[in-house]
Amino acid sequence: MENKSTAGHLAALLTVIIWGTTFISTKVLLTDFQPVEILFLRFVMGFLALLAVCPRRLKGTGRRQELTFAAAGLCGVCLYYLTENIALTYTMASNVGIIISVAPFFTALLSRLFLKREEKLRAGFFAGFVLAMAGIALISVNGSALELNPAGDLLALLAAFLWACYSILTRKISGYGYSTLLTTRRIFFYGILFMIPALFLFGFRPESLRFTDPVSLLNLLYLGLGASALCFVTWNSAVKLLGAVRTSVYIYLVPVITLVTSVLILREPFTWMTAAGTALTLAGLILSEGRALRKKE
């Protein structure tokens, strides 16, 4: 049991480390690709990679299970990323970074409503949430003024809620007993399917010349194979081993990883506010993961 828990924590940690660095690849690709194009291409590549690794089909699923897969694809692959990207066009990135980090709180609430046999929340979880949010606010704002933009901020809040829904759905899917790789691929399939209308809505340009640039191609491969194919499998595995709430707490680390990457690769300044924010975020994570949760007996 302890080995499974350790594996779950390592899987969640690996996932957020990669997800925390994806902003660099996305930033590079945005010069030639639209956000919805990057999103579509990375998940198509992820789907094909999972198909290559395990070509066998997922068999024996019922109608209700297929609906759950479809809901997970809609919430976690299609709508989450679309609402987050659209939110960034209406409000500041710092606002989105803070608001998205509310996802573990939503996950906890939904878990109590729909997974009553899952984790029993204790005071430490909520104390850790407050600490982590304070730390993330310091990292994201870092001396600049925080401006409220209702449309963008509400979209970011919706994105956080959608990710919480995805976490609950994947926890339910993990109970079906299928291979995590196969269930992730099925989720990708539905996510891509729901994404197709958005391609026409936001203006998809099928120009092959953009793919001849090695820098663009490498960044697409990183997002498709690493951040999508690998990370969704490791994240879903972590949810299966740790539960939806304990895994979602690792989202607190994404702004910290992004900050470290910015300092090391983009040479952005490391201020006392970012240092304090990092310390508070890590303290919040440890508190939330410590005695904050326990298996309900």
C-alpha positions as CSV (number, residue, x, y, z in Angstrom):
1,M,0.0,0.0,0.0
2,E,2.8,2.4,0.9
3,N,4.6,1.6,-2.4
4,K,1.4,2.4,-4.3
5,S,1.2,5.7,-2.5
6,T,4.8,6.6,-3.2
7,A,4.2,5.7,-6.9
8,G,1.2,8.0,-6.9
9,H,3.1,10.9,-5.4
10,L,6.0,10.5,-7.9
11,A,3.5,10.3,-10.8
12,A,1.8,13.5,-9.7
13,L,5.1,15.3,-9.1
14,L,6.4,14.3,-12.6
15,T,3.2,15.5,-14.2
16,V,3.3,19.0,-12.6
17,I,7.0,19.4,-13.3
18,I,6.3,18.9,-17.0
19,W,3.1,20.9,-17.0
20,G,4.9,23.8,-15.3
21,T,7.3,24.1,-18.1
22,T,4.8,23.9,-21.0
23,F,4.3,27.7,-21.0
24,I,7.7,28.1,-22.8
25,S,6.7,25.7,-25.6
26,T,3.3,27.3,-25.9
27,K,4.9,30.8,-26.0
28,V,7.2,29.8,-28.8
29,L,4.4,28.2,-30.8
30,L,2.0,31.2,-30.5
31,T,4.1,33.1,-33.0
32,D,2.8,30.8,-35.8
33,F,-0.1,28.9,-34.3
34,Q,-3.4,29.9,-32.7
35,P,-4.2,28.6,-29.2
36,V,-6.9,26.2,-30.5
37,E,-4.5,24.8,-33.1
38,I,-1.8,24.1,-30.6
39,L,-4.4,22.4,-28.4
40,F,-5.8,20.3,-31.2
41,L,-2.4,19.3,-32.5
42,R,-0.9,18.3,-29.2
43,F,-3.9,16.0,-28.3
44,V,-4.0,14.4,-31.7
45,M,-0.2,13.7,-31.3
46,G,-0.9,12.4,-27.8
47,F,-3.6,10.1,-29.1
48,L,-1.5,8.7,-31.8
49,A,1.4,8.2,-29.4
50,L,-0.8,6.2,-27.0
51,L,-2.2,4.2,-30.0
52,A,1.4,3.4,-31.1
53,V,2.4,2.3,-27.6
54,C,-0.7,0.2,-27.0
55,P,-2.6,-0.5,-30.3
56,R,-5.1,-2.9,-28.7
57,R,-8.7,-1.7,-28.3
58,L,-10.6,-0.9,-25.1
59,K,-13.4,-3.5,-25.1
60,G,-16.4,-4.3,-23.0
61,T,-17.4,-0.8,-22.1
62,G,-21.1,-0.1,-21.4
63,R,-23.1,3.0,-22.5
64,R,-22.8,4.6,-19.1
65,Q,-19.1,4.1,-19.0
66,E,-18.8,5.6,-22.5
67,L,-20.7,8.7,-21.3
68,T,-18.3,9.0,-18.5
69,F,-15.3,8.9,-20.9
70,A,-17.0,11.5,-23.1
71,A,-17.7,13.8,-20.1
72,A,-14.0,13.5,-19.1
73,G,-12.9,14.3,-22.6
74,L,-15.3,17.3,-22.8
75,C,-14.3,18.7,-19.3
76,G,-10.6,17.9,-19.1
77,V,-9.3,18.0,-22.7
78,C,-11.6,20.3,-24.6
79,L,-13.4,22.8,-22.3
80,Y,-10.7,23.2,-19.7
81,Y,-8.0,24.3,-22.1
82,L,-10.4,26.4,-24.2
83,T,-11.8,28.4,-21.3
84,E,-8.3,28.9,-19.9
85,N,-6.9,30.1,-23.2
86,I,-9.9,32.4,-23.8
87,A,-9.6,33.7,-20.2
88,L,-6.1,34.8,-21.0
89,T,-7.4,37.1,-23.8
90,Y,-9.7,38.9,-21.3
91,T,-7.6,39.1,-18.1
92,M,-4.0,39.1,-17.0
93,A,-2.0,35.8,-16.8
94,S,-1.5,36.5,-13.1
95,N,-5.2,36.4,-12.5
96,V,-5.6,33.2,-14.4
97,G,-2.7,31.6,-12.5
98,I,-4.2,32.4,-9.1
99,I,-7.8,31.5,-10.0
100,I,-6.9,28.2,-11.7
101,S,-5.2,27.1,-8.5
102,V,-8.6,27.0,-6.8
103,A,-9.2,23.6,-8.6
104,P,-8.2,21.5,-5.6
105,F,-10.8,23.2,-3.5
106,F,-13.5,22.5,-6.1
107,T,-12.2,18.9,-6.3
108,A,-12.6,18.5,-2.6
109,L,-16.2,19.8,-2.7
110,L,-17.2,17.6,-5.6
111,S,-15.5,14.6,-4.0
112,R,-17.6,15.0,-0.9
113,L,-20.7,15.2,-3.0
114,F,-20.0,12.4,-5.5
115,L,-17.3,10.3,-4.0
116,K,-18.4,10.0,-0.4
117,R,-16.2,7.0,0.2
118,E,-13.1,8.7,-1.1
119,E,-11.1,11.1,1.2
120,K,-12.4,12.6,4.5
121,L,-11.3,16.2,4.6
122,R,-9.8,17.6,7.7
123,A,-8.8,21.1,8.9
124,G,-5.3,20.8,7.5
125,F,-6.5,20.6,4.0
126,F,-8.2,24.0,4.2
127,A,-5.3,25.6,6.1
128,G,-3.0,24.3,3.4
129,F,-5.3,25.7,0.7
130,V,-5.2,29.1,2.3
131,L,-1.3,29.0,2.6
132,A,-0.9,27.8,-1.0
133,M,-3.3,30.4,-2.5
134,A,-1.4,33.2,-0.6
135,G,1.9,31.9,-2.0
136,I,0.5,31.6,-5.5
137,A,-0.9,35.1,-5.3
138,L,2.6,36.4,-4.3
139,I,4.3,34.5,-7.2
140,S,1.7,35.5,-9.8
141,V,1.3,39.2,-8.9
142,N,5.0,39.8,-7.8
143,G,4.6,43.5,-7.1
144,S,2.2,44.4,-9.9
145,A,-1.3,45.5,-9.3
146,L,-4.0,42.8,-9.4
147,E,-6.8,44.0,-11.7
148,L,-10.3,42.4,-11.8
149,N,-11.6,41.6,-15.2
150,P,-15.0,39.9,-14.6
151,A,-15.3,38.1,-18.0
152,G,-11.8,36.6,-17.9
153,D,-11.7,35.9,-14.2
154,L,-15.1,34.1,-14.4
155,L,-13.8,32.0,-17.3
156,A,-10.7,31.1,-15.3
157,L,-12.9,30.1,-12.4
158,L,-15.0,28.0,-14.8
159,A,-11.7,26.3,-16.0
160,A,-10.8,25.5,-12.4
161,F,-14.2,23.9,-11.9
162,L,-13.9,21.9,-15.1
163,W,-10.6,20.5,-14.1
164,A,-12.2,19.5,-10.8
165,C,-14.9,17.7,-12.7
166,Y,-12.3,16.0,-14.8
167,S,-10.5,14.8,-11.6
168,I,-13.7,13.3,-10.2
169,L,-14.6,11.6,-13.5
170,T,-11.2,10.1,-13.9
171,R,-11.4,8.8,-10.3
172,K,-14.7,7.1,-11.3
173,I,-13.1,5.7,-14.5
174,S,-10.2,4.3,-12.4
175,G,-12.8,2.1,-10.7
176,Y,-13.8,0.4,-13.9
177,G,-10.6,-1.7,-13.8
178,Y,-9.3,-0.9,-17.3
179,S,-5.8,0.0,-18.2
180,T,-5.0,3.7,-17.5
181,L,-3.3,4.0,-20.9
182,L,-6.4,2.7,-22.7
183,T,-8.8,4.9,-20.7
184,T,-6.6,8.0,-21.2
185,R,-6.6,7.3,-25.0
186,R,-10.4,7.0,-25.0
187,I,-10.7,10.3,-23.1
188,F,-8.4,11.9,-25.7
189,F,-10.6,10.6,-28.5
190,Y,-13.7,12.3,-27.1
191,G,-11.8,15.5,-26.3
192,I,-10.5,15.8,-29.8
193,L,-14.0,15.1,-31.2
194,F,-15.5,17.9,-29.1
195,M,-12.6,20.2,-30.1
196,I,-13.3,20.0,-33.9
197,P,-16.2,22.6,-33.9
198,A,-13.9,25.0,-32.0
199,L,-11.3,24.7,-34.8
200,F,-13.7,26.2,-37.4
201,L,-15.0,28.7,-34.8
202,F,-11.5,30.1,-34.1
203,G,-10.0,29.8,-37.6
204,F,-7.9,26.7,-38.2
205,R,-5.3,27.1,-40.9
206,P,-4.0,23.8,-42.4
207,E,-0.7,25.2,-43.6
208,S,2.0,22.5,-43.8
209,L,4.9,25.0,-44.1
210,R,4.6,25.8,-40.4
211,F,5.6,22.2,-39.6
212,T,8.9,22.4,-41.4
213,D,10.4,24.7,-38.7
214,P,12.4,22.3,-36.4
215,V,11.8,24.6,-33.4
216,S,8.0,24.5,-33.8
217,L,8.1,20.8,-34.5
218,L,10.2,20.0,-31.3
219,N,7.9,22.2,-29.2
220,L,4.8,20.5,-30.6
221,L,6.4,17.1,-29.9
222,Y,7.1,18.2,-26.3
223,L,3.5,19.2,-25.8
224,G,2.0,16.2,-27.6
225,L,4.2,13.4,-26.3
226,G,5.3,14.8,-23.0
227,A,2.6,17.2,-21.7
228,S,-0.3,15.3,-23.2
229,A,0.4,11.6,-23.8
230,L,2.7,11.0,-20.9
231,C,1.3,13.5,-18.4
232,F,-2.3,12.6,-18.7
233,V,-1.4,8.9,-18.2
234,T,0.7,9.7,-15.1
235,W,-1.9,12.1,-13.7
236,N,-4.7,9.6,-14.2
237,S,-2.5,7.0,-12.6
238,A,-1.9,9.3,-9.6
239,V,-5.7,9.8,-9.3
240,K,-6.2,6.1,-9.3
241,L,-3.5,5.5,-6.6
242,L,-4.0,8.6,-4.4
243,G,-7.6,9.7,-5.0
244,A,-8.9,12.8,-6.7
245,V,-8.3,15.3,-3.9
246,R,-4.8,14.3,-2.9
247,T,-3.6,14.4,-6.5
248,S,-5.3,17.7,-7.3
249,V,-3.3,19.4,-4.5
250,Y,-0.2,19.0,-6.6
251,I,-1.7,21.7,-8.9
252,Y,-0.3,24.2,-6.3
253,L,3.2,23.4,-7.6
254,V,2.6,24.4,-11.2
255,P,3.2,28.1,-10.6
256,V,6.3,27.3,-8.6
257,I,7.7,25.1,-11.4
258,T,6.8,27.8,-13.9
259,L,8.7,30.4,-11.8
260,V,11.8,28.2,-11.5
261,T,11.8,27.6,-15.2
262,S,11.4,31.3,-15.9
263,V,14.4,32.1,-13.7
264,L,16.6,29.4,-15.1
265,I,15.8,29.5,-18.8
266,L,14.3,33.0,-19.4
267,R,16.5,34.7,-16.8
268,E,13.6,36.4,-15.2
269,P,14.3,38.1,-11.8
270,F,13.8,36.2,-8.5
271,T,12.5,38.6,-5.9
272,W,11.7,38.3,-2.2
273,M,8.0,38.1,-3.1
274,T,8.5,35.1,-5.3
275,A,10.8,33.5,-2.7
276,A,8.1,34.0,0.0
277,G,5.4,32.8,-2.4
278,T,7.3,29.7,-3.2
279,A,7.8,28.9,0.6
280,L,4.1,29.5,1.3
281,T,3.0,27.3,-1.6
282,L,5.3,24.5,-0.6
283,A,4.1,24.7,3.0
284,G,0.5,24.7,1.9
285,L,1.2,21.6,-0.2
286,I,2.9,19.7,2.6
287,L,0.1,20.7,5.1
288,S,-2.6,19.6,2.6
289,E,-0.9,16.3,1.9
290,G,0.1,15.6,5.5
291,R,-2.6,14.9,8.0
292,A,-5.2,16.9,6.0
293,L,-6.6,13.8,4.3
294,R,-7.1,10.3,5.5
295,K,-8.9,7.3,4.0
296,K,-12.4,7.1,5.2
297,E,-12.9,3.8,7.1
